[in-house]
């Protein structure tokens, strides 16, 4: 059978994959670091533009009425987010790349590959494309988590490598589970296209769906499948931790949403959501390390995202909207950490941030904006509307009790966000903070630009959230 | 007139941004100027009030139950059914002016007096302006979701004011405040969407009177609203955040907190709770009234045993807000009007009391009643003003505190039946206890031998400037309660009509 393929609709994929190849070639030809990074940035921006241009194009790779590549508005938003996050993470990595902490060519190539996987997830119309996309998204990350050169004389640690191994093992197992689920589902119903998915009554199909949900649940770090996340985040370099908790999580959410909106998994997802948000928040209360705090809080945030998915198709828009608000705020938080910590350093102890506001008032303000948004309170209006969207969707679909659980969790969450934010402004005047970047060393401009952009986007989305809702529909 | 409505919010918001970027002293002065402009704007909101809303005329309402004098309605987030819908009417106007006034006094006070601790005063002033935006927005909002958004705006800035410029135990107190009130506001969020989803609109004008919401929906919504606002008001037994927050907050923080922040709870209960879910309100009114009376009695009893000045005033707020809530719970025109007067009177008098407590603590460096004494001899003027404020607060006829409390009791008696008569009697006993503890306060603080040598016994000019408007208002409202009630009778009777 010959399929006619509309190559225009595939433009975002071509551009994303082309970016990866371009970086590889640049590096092989021995281009300077700036050209490698430059081509990565240009490629990321081009992917973003391509996704916007092909918004609303016709689906392609079709057999009959079923298609495997669907340029829906949602797909365009997802691709834009992935491209923007990739460029952002690249900007955050600049200080480390300049120091030679990681080889720029490999770093850029892997990141671009990951972006390509992310783009595929949004557009995919069948299970195989979905799983391949998800794998392409995560595969480069195993390497990126552990990719670190040590300067002569600096202490060599294995935290990065052990984080990478943890991540690899958990991810491989989760992929195997998801693949097994997809196989069982195909055997039972013959459905491969997402539009054909139904739970049906066949036990085999139900087992298949359950396995897929479990497999994807690992990716979003839903409790009880979350244990890898804090270790991995804390062991990874800060920019990669930012990517893991934003882009990688977004990929898992989109994949999960694509499946569960067509099958009846309401109650089990609700249980998963309640567990995820509650455990995430309660454990986050006791964290003393900054990245672990953000990691556990992002576990809790995954719970909020899962909650509206319990309502099936009606909740997908809310879940994706929340995820979009969340990645902007989470990226802002991580970007600020990159700015105030020495290059190559990890997140450090929360107590080490004491008095940061006196040293760098602007970065502290950005971090407070991010924390407030993640807690769902003004001045982080974007986060407030994210919570509002979730609660509205849940009440609208008759999941009032779940909305109540979300609301109560927001109160628990505020306790640690407020504690972390208060530390920034605490402390006596004029005491040097040992854990932070030396004051005389300026923040490199790509990092500053990334923070500025993220902050502007967060504020703009807060005042005009309708922009996002329009883009999603 | 919509320009005026926007300006009332935009001026302090822009002011806060500018102040935050200015040098310290210039920033504080700018904040005072900005808050003065805002105050003038809030007063000017009376202009659009057309003749038929009359100060003294009462006309039955044929059309919409709530008719704002001025309105602005712009679609904001259609996906969530949120409109940027602002308006002002007789119920909100006195509170809006009170907010403008107290913010002005606090910003003016901050020009000369920054709480000790080394933090910059302009940040405090900027935060006060942000809080003002949130409070004014809450009183102006005519859209449920917008109301909720403004309700939330206040939370973190107030936390920062307490945690940044407060007393020695400020951090736990601030955390308690922010977690408690967030607990209240998430319930508000649930209530808001219970209503918005059921009614398909968040427009408070359309929703006024219940808009045919089913009985169960109204009951569920009212329970959520009532608990949410009870935390904010605060109503016993959800009040425990209040004494700590007040004790630790800096003077200006306490004034704003007691003066207007608590009013967001009672205003919300009237406009949102009773307005949107009247049948739920009627169903839950006895419970609310019992809790309100419990708050009055318990608040007064606790005050009788208090040994700290600011804590005593804080607990007295629990009792006073109990009267306000009792008034609302009667769901009669008299009761709700009493609640509105009580609201404003409490804002004026308790604001004044907290200014005075701050002045005393600044001089004596202690708030302990056992260590204070003989203020009448060491600082006669200060003692005089304190005596005036205490007497106004205990509800002497002719001063502002009287009307709200007396008519809350009257309204409860009017409701009739054994329950309401008993509640009225108990509330009256609580009123007597209020007098008792304020007398005890005055005996401990102003009378007796002077225990402390105050470094600066005279009342400074900035203090007079901050206190004088409140002293005058306490007198004025006491002599002419119609200033507040006249414009409220129409909207309130419309509100209570919905219950018939």
Interface residues (C-beta under 8 A of the other chain):
Chain A: X372 X377 X378 X379 X381 X384 X385 X387 X388 X389 X391 X392 X395 X396 X400 X403 X404 X407 X408 X410 X411 X414 X415 X418 X419 X422 X425 X429 X465 X466 X469 X470 X473
Chain B: X76 X77 X78 X79 X80 X118 X134 X145 X148 X149 X152 X153 X155 X156 X159 X160 X163 X164 X171 X175 X178 X179 X182 X183 X186 X187 X189 X190 X193 X194 X196 X197
